[in-house]
């Protein structure tokens, strides 16, 4: 939120960043501490937060992309598929498991490619929907 507050001090920016957007950012930061799973395969949790702060749902994608660009959350959308991560640090740790040889000595890699079945071993402690969202995020990057 410090970046947002600093941006608000720049002449001409104050009017671009709506008060409701700042409320959404505050809600996302508050949610990081309480959400059991920081990665969702749909945007419903974010939609609920935005509905509490905004009246115009048409700007959802714009606000979600802005929050992504600000590093507040990660928002991936392709066609009808969406993934929202409220804790980018958690996501980096989950993805690090794939490339960290210390954690994956038995991971079968052929020419830099890891089979989906192998990823299930790496992320065995995550529920299936979370693993599917992680695969979607990998495809998006």
N, C-alpha and C positions, 0 to 999 in steps of 0.2 A: 504493500500500500504506500510505502514511502516514495516509490517511483511515480505513482499516480498523483500523490500530493505535490511532488516537485513539478510534474508536468502541468498541474493546475496553476502554478505560479507564472508560467510562460504566457505572455500576452497573446490573446486570441485562442488559447487552448481551453480556457475555462468554459467557454460556451460549447465546445465540442464534446467534452466529457460530461454527460448528464449525471445529475445527482443520483439517479436510480442505478447507474452503472457502478458508481462507487459503493452503493449498498450491496449490489450483487457480489462485488469483489470481497467485501467484508463477510458476506454469507459463505462464500467459497472457502475463505481462510478459516472461518469458524467450523465449517463442515470437515475440514481436513483432520481436526482433532477428534471428531466423533464418528466418522464413517468407518464401518468395519472393513469394507472393501473399497479401496480408492479408485478402482477401474470398473467402469460400467459399459455394458454392450449396447446401451441406449442412453439417450440424453434425458430421461425422465426426471432424474434427481436435479439436474440443472434446470430443466423446464420449470419444476416446482419452485426453485429459488428465484428464477426470473419472474414467474407469475406473482410472487410476493412483492417484487420490487418494481415491476413495469406493467403497464396496461396494454402495450402494443406488442403482441407476440410476433408480428411480422419482422421485427428487428432481431429475432433470436439468433439467426446465423451470423449476422454482423457482430453482435455482442460476443457470441461464443468465439468467433475468430479473433476478435480483439483481445479477449481474455487469454487466448492461446498465444497470440503475438506478444502479449505482456508477460508471459510466463506464469500466469496465475493458475492455469490449468492447461491440460492438453486436450484438444478437440480434433478428432479425425472423422471425416465424413466422405463417403464415396457411394454415390447412388442412394440406396435406402439404408445402407449399413453405417452405423455411427459407433464411435467409442469416445468416452469422456473419462479422463483421468484427473482426479482432484488433487493428486500428489505426484508431480513430475519426478521427484526424487525416488519415490517408491517404484515408479515405472523404470527408472534407470537401473535400479538395483535388480529388478526382475529380469530385465533384458541382459544385464551384466552376467547373469548366471549362464547364459548361452555361450558367451565368449571367454569366460574365466576358466582356464585350464585347471586351476587349483580345485574348483568346485566340481568339475566335470571330467575327471580323468577317463571315465568309461564311455564318454559320448562318442558315437560313431559319426565321423565327419569325412565326407568324400569330396575332394576338390573344393573345399570351402562350403559345401552344402550339407545341411542338417535335415534329416527326415522329420516330418511332423511327429511320428511315433517317438523319436528320440527326445523331442521337446516336451512330450508328455512326461518323460522321466525327469527332466530338469525342473518342471513346474508341477510335480506330483502333489505338492501340498496346496495347490490352488484348485478351486472348483472348476468344473468343465467350462462354464460360461466365462470365467476369468481367463482360462487358457485360450479360448476362442477369441476373446478380445485382444489378448497379447499377440496372437497370430495375425489378426487384422492390423494391429499397429505395426508389426514387422513388415507386412506387405506395403503399408503406406509410406514407410521411410526408405 
